[in-house]
């Protein structure tokens, strides 16, 4: 059974604990799969060839956000070398065309450029299609040409942010004339993505009332019920802000429960500690049976039709997991019947 370790909070600063949490979040596969992502990015800023990690699902689809067509055109113009589509190009071998990346065959090119006019401004050939920048009146436009050889046609689509960054990666990997610009731009957007994840990490950390011993897992809760380590097992109710600075130690053996608050009272615990009697009876059972920690999610509608944003979370915890001394901002629990 885990016990509260005051050294967890006394020996590390608030910033150090956040950094531990950052590293754990970065290491998750859903994010970067690399706890040292910032160090990795610094290495990428000076290397001649991009890491294979750039080509994984973690990066290209996440970069950029929602670039405008003008932004896409500006990035490609300044950071990538257009492909010259001419007879000489068509005669080159796939290896020469490729420069390290798989390309489309000649038949596919013929489909794409069948009936293509002189209005084409520049083309960026990719392994699965071609980005074309062309004049449209007084402005430039950008489109993605996707070959469909099996249907003998080419689909003309909007250019995705990912398409743009794929071209930049190709420029960098093939050490093209604008490789340095491409690398700088990719690293700039990667830095923005890391900052975005960091911002969410800070929000999650600040909202949390409990943290694991290694500082890598956190749990938020709107309410905390602390059970005294005495025979009487008296308990106190606290608002979430009472433990957001000095957090509760998160038990590895914590249980999870789900409750539905009564139909007539939307929140199981009101903002001033009011609890309906029949709701309190259900909560009391959990308190009575709690030997460590129980994390309770409460839907505010008895029929189960609720807005997920209104779910209440209650952490029931033994006092041994709490920092000493306990906060002064306890809430008096008032039980009533309707």
C-alpha positions in Angstrom: 0.0 0.0 0.0 1.4 3.4 -1.0 1.9 6.0 1.6 2.3 9.8 1.3 5.9 10.8 0.7 6.4 14.4 1.7 9.7 14.4 -0.1 7.8 14.2 -3.4 6.6 17.8 -2.9 9.3 19.2 -0.6 12.3 18.2 -2.7 11.0 19.3 -6.1 9.9 22.8 -7.2 6.6 23.4 -8.9 8.5 23.9 -12.2 10.4 20.6 -11.8 7.1 18.7 -11.3 5.7 20.3 -14.4 8.8 19.2 -16.4 8.3 15.6 -15.2 4.7 15.7 -16.4 5.8 17.2 -19.7 8.2 14.4 -20.4 5.6 11.8 -19.6 3.1 13.4 -21.9 5.7 13.8 -24.7 6.5 10.1 -24.4 2.9 9.0 -25.1 2.3 7.5 -28.5 -0.6 9.8 -29.1 1.7 12.8 -28.9 5.4 12.5 -29.8 6.5 9.1 -28.6 9.7 10.8 -27.2 10.2 12.2 -23.8 13.2 14.2 -25.0 11.3 15.8 -28.0 12.8 19.2 -27.4 16.4 17.9 -27.4 15.5 15.9 -30.6 14.2 19.1 -32.3 17.4 21.0 -31.4 19.4 18.2 -33.1 17.2 18.4 -36.2 17.9 22.2 -36.6 21.5 21.5 -37.7 21.4 18.1 -39.3 21.7 17.6 -43.1 19.2 14.8 -43.3 15.8 14.7 -41.5 15.1 12.0 -38.9 12.7 9.2 -40.0 10.5 10.4 -37.1 9.3 13.3 -39.3 7.6 10.8 -41.6 5.6 9.2 -38.8 1.9 9.8 -38.0 3.0 12.0 -35.1 4.3 14.9 -37.1 3.2 15.9 -40.5 -0.6 15.7 -39.9 -0.2 17.8 -36.8 1.9 20.7 -38.2 0.5 23.9 -39.5 -3.1 23.7 -38.2 -5.1 25.4 -40.9 -2.8 27.2 -43.3 -4.4 29.5 -45.9 -3.7 29.0 -49.6 -1.6 32.1 -49.5 0.5 30.7 -46.7 0.9 27.4 -48.5 2.1 29.2 -51.6 4.5 31.4 -49.7 6.0 28.4 -47.9 6.5 26.3 -51.0 7.9 29.2 -53.0 10.5 30.1 -50.4 11.3 26.6 -49.1 11.0 24.1 -52.0 12.4 23.7 -55.5 9.7 23.4 -58.2 9.9 20.4 -60.5 10.4 21.2 -64.2 8.0 19.1 -66.2 9.4 18.7 -69.7 10.4 16.0 -72.1 13.8 15.6 -70.5 12.1 15.1 -67.1 9.8 12.5 -68.6 12.8 10.5 -69.9 14.6 10.4 -66.6 14.7 7.1 -64.7 12.6 6.8 -61.6 15.8 6.9 -59.5 16.8 10.2 -61.0 13.3 11.6 -60.6 13.1 10.2 -57.1 16.1 11.8 -55.5 15.4 9.4 -52.7 11.6 9.4 -52.7 9.3 7.1 -54.7 7.6 8.8 -57.6 4.8 8.2 -60.0 5.4 6.5 -63.4 5.3 8.2 -66.8 1.8 7.0 -67.6 0.5 8.8 -64.5 2.3 12.0 -65.5 0.6 11.8 -68.8 -2.8 11.6 -67.2 -2.1 14.5 -64.9 -0.7 16.8 -67.6 -3.1 15.8 -70.3 -4.5 19.1 -71.5 -2.4 21.0 -69.0 -2.1 24.7 -70.1 0.7 27.2 -70.0 -0.9 28.9 -67.1 0.8 26.5 -64.8 3.2 28.5 -62.6 5.1 25.8 -60.8 4.7 22.1 -59.9 5.9 20.1 -56.9 5.9 16.4 -57.8 5.2 14.0 -54.9 5.0 10.2 -54.8 1.2 10.3 -54.8 0.3 13.4 -56.7 1.4 16.9 -57.8 0.9 20.3 -56.2 0.4 22.9 -58.8 0.6 26.7 -58.3 -0.9 28.7 -61.1 -2.2 32.1 -62.0 -5.9 32.6 -61.6 -6.7 36.1 -62.8 -4.4 38.5 -60.8 -3.9 36.0 -58.0 -2.1 32.7 -57.6 -4.1 29.6 -56.8 -2.9 26.2 -55.5 -4.4 22.7 -56.1 -3.4 19.1 -55.5 -3.7 16.8 -58.5 -4.4 13.2 -57.5 -4.0 10.7 -60.2 -6.6 7.9 -60.5 -5.0 5.6 -63.2 -7.6 2.9 -62.5 -10.3 5.3 -63.6 -8.2 7.1 -66.2 -8.8 10.5 -64.5 -7.2 13.0 -62.2 -9.0 14.5 -59.1 -8.3 18.1 -58.4 -8.3 18.7 -54.7 -7.5 21.3 -52.1 -3.8 21.2 -50.9 -3.6 19.9 -47.3 -1.0 21.3 -44.9 0.5 17.8 -44.8 1.1 17.9 -48.5 3.1 21.1 -48.1 5.3 19.7 -45.3 5.9 16.5 -47.3 7.4 18.6 -50.1 9.6 20.4 -47.6 10.8 17.1 -46.2 11.6 16.0 -49.7 13.6 19.2 -50.3 15.5 18.7 -47.0 16.1 15.0 -47.5 17.3 15.3 -51.1 19.5 18.3 -50.1 17.9 20.5 -52.7 18.8 24.2 -53.3 16.4 25.3 -50.6 17.0 22.5 -48.1 18.1 24.8 -45.3 15.0 26.9 -45.7 12.9 23.8 -45.7 14.6 22.5 -42.5 14.1 25.9 -40.7 10.4 26.1 -41.6 9.7 22.5 -40.6 11.5 23.0 -37.2 9.6 26.2 -36.7 6.3 24.5 -37.1 7.5 21.6 -34.9 8.4 24.1 -32.2 4.9 25.6 -32.4 3.3 22.1 -32.0 5.5 21.3 -29.0 4.4 24.7 -27.5 0.8 23.8 -28.1 1.1 20.5 -26.3 3.0 22.2 -23.5 0.1 24.7 -23.0 -2.3 21.8 -22.6 0.0 20.1 -20.2 0.2 23.2 -18.0 -3.6 23.5 -18.0 -4.0 19.8 -17.1 -1.3 20.1 -14.4 -2.8 23.2 -12.8 -6.3 21.7 -12.7 -5.1 18.5 -11.1 -5.5 17.8 -7.4 -3.6 14.6 -7.3 -0.3 13.4 -8.8 1.5 10.1 -9.0 4.7 9.5 -7.0 6.9 10.0 -10.1 5.0 13.1 -11.1 3.9 11.7 -14.5 0.2 11.1 -13.9 -2.3 13.7 -12.7 -6.0 13.6 -11.8 -8.4 16.5 -11.7 -11.5 16.7 -9.5 -14.1 19.3 -8.5 -14.3 18.0 -5.0 -12.1 16.1 -2.6 -13.3 14.1 0.4 -10.5 13.4 2.9 -11.1 10.6 5.4 -9.3 10.9 8.7 -7.0 8.0 9.8 -8.9 7.4 13.0 -11.4 4.9 14.3 -14.2 7.4 13.8 -13.1 7.9 10.2 -14.5 11.4 10.1 -14.2 13.1 6.7 -13.9 16.6 5.3 -15.0 18.2 2.1 -12.6 20.4 0.1 -12.9 22.4 -3.1 -10.5 21.5 -5.9 -8.4 24.7 -5.5 -7.4 23.5 -2.0 -5.0 20.9 -3.5 -4.1 22.4 -6.9 -0.8 23.9 -5.6 0.2 21.2 -3.0 -1.2 18.0 -4.6 -2.4 14.8 -3.1 -0.4 11.7 -3.8 -2.1 9.6 -6.4 -2.5 5.9 -5.2 -1.6 3.2 -7.7 -4.5 1.1 -6.2 -7.2 3.7 -6.6 -10.6 2.5 -7.6 -13.0 4.1 -10.1 -16.8 4.4 -9.6 -19.6 6.1 -11.5 -22.8 7.6 -10.0 -25.8 9.4 -11.2 -27.0 12.4 -9.2 -30.7 12.7 -8.5 -33.1 14.0 -11.1 -34.1 17.0 -9.0 -30.6 18.2 -8.1 -28.2 18.6 -11.0 -25.0 18.5 -9.0 -24.4 15.8 -6.4 -22.5 18.3 -4.4 -23.6 21.9 -4.7 -21.2 24.8 -4.8 -21.7 25.4 -1.0 -21.5 21.7 0.1 -25.2 20.9 -0.1 -25.9 17.2 -0.8 -29.3 15.6 -1.1 -29.9 12.9 1.5 -30.5 10.0 -0.9 -27.4 11.0 -3.0 -25.4 11.3 0.2 -26.3 7.7 1.1 -24.7 6.4 -2.1 -21.6 8.5 -1.4 -21.4 7.4 2.2 -21.1 3.8 1.0 -18.1 4.6 -1.1 -16.5 6.5 1.8 -17.2 3.6 4.2 -15.6 1.1 1.8 -12.7 3.3 0.8 -9.4 2.0 2.2 -7.2 4.2 0.0 -8.6 6.2 -2.9 -11.7 6.1 -5.0 -12.2 8.3 -8.0 -15.9 9.0 -8.6 -17.5 10.4 -11.8 -21.0 11.7 -11.4 -23.4 12.3 -14.3 -25.8 15.1 -13.3 -28.9 13.5 -14.8 -30.5 10.3 -13.5 -31.7 9.2 -16.9 -28.2 9.4 -18.3 -28.8 12.2 -20.7 -26.2 14.8 -19.8 -23.7 17.2 -21.2 -20.2 15.6 -20.7 -18.9 19.0 -19.6 -21.2 18.9 -16.5 -19.8 15.7 -15.1 -18.6 16.1 -11.6 -15.4 14.3 -10.4 -15.0 13.5 -6.7 -11.8 12.1 -5.2 -12.3 10.2 -2.0 -9.0 9.7 -0.3 -7.5 8.6 2.9 -5.7 11.4 4.8 -2.4 9.6 4.6 -2.1 10.5 0.9 -2.6 14.2 1.6 0.1 16.9 2.2 0.5 18.1 5.8 -1.1 20.1 7.1 -4.4 19.9 5.4 -5.7 23.1 3.8 -7.9 25.4 5.9 -10.4 25.9 3.1 -12.7 23.0 4.0 -16.4 23.1 3.1 -19.1 22.2 5.6 -21.3 19.4 4.3 -25.0 20.1 4.6 -27.4 17.2 4.0 -31.1 17.9 3.3 -34.2 16.2 1.9 -36.4 17.4 -0.9 
